[in-house]
Amino acid sequence: MVARRRRSKQTLSFGQRLQQAAAAAREAAGRLPIGPERDLLLKKAMQAETAASINELLSAPVLHAASR
């Protein structure tokens, strides 16, 4: 018997999910005192925001027109 992957349809775009992850990490960091845990959450938030920016740049219509 072959194991089948569980697939689910995403209701939000990749960029929206990244923005939500960044907002959740910033909110959680705001509730923590200054320290390594807070720094880690802020770093994750910045990484998610950077990934969202890169995703937006790569999916821009201008980029697709230039590659043809």
N, C-alpha and C positions, 0 to 999 in steps of 0.2 A: 504494500500500500504506500502510495506517495503522499508525503506530508504537504498540505496546501497552506499557502500563506494567507493570513487574515488580511483582507484589504478593506479599507474604509475610504469613503469619498470625503475629501477635505472641503469644509464649507467656507473656510477663509483662505485667501491667497498666501503664498509663502512669505511675502513681504509683511502682510498683516500679522501673521503668526510670529514673525521675528519682532515686530514692534510690540506686540503683546508681551512677549518674553522679556524684552528690555524694560518695559514699564513695570512688570511684576518684580523683576530683579531690583530695580531702583526703589520700588515701594518697600520691599523686604529689607533692603539696605538702610532705608530711612528709619526703620524701627530698631536697628541694632546700634550698639555703642561703637565708637571708633575702635577698630581692631582688624585683624586679618580676615575674619569672616565677612565683615562689611566690605573690605577692599576687594575680596573675591567676587562678591555679588555686583559691585560697581564695575569690575572688570568684565564680567559676563554681560552686563547691560551694554557696555561700550562695544563689545564684540558683536552682540546681536544688532545694534544700531549700524555698525560698520557693514555687517553682512546685508542688512536691508538696503543700505545705500548702494552697495556693489550690485545687488540684485536689480535695483531700479535702473542703474546705469546700463547694465547688460541687456535689459529688456526694453531699452529706449528704441523707438522706431527709427531714429536717425542712424543708429548703429547698424540696423538691419539693411537699410538702404545703401550704406557705404560698402557693405560686404558683397554686393551683387556685381 
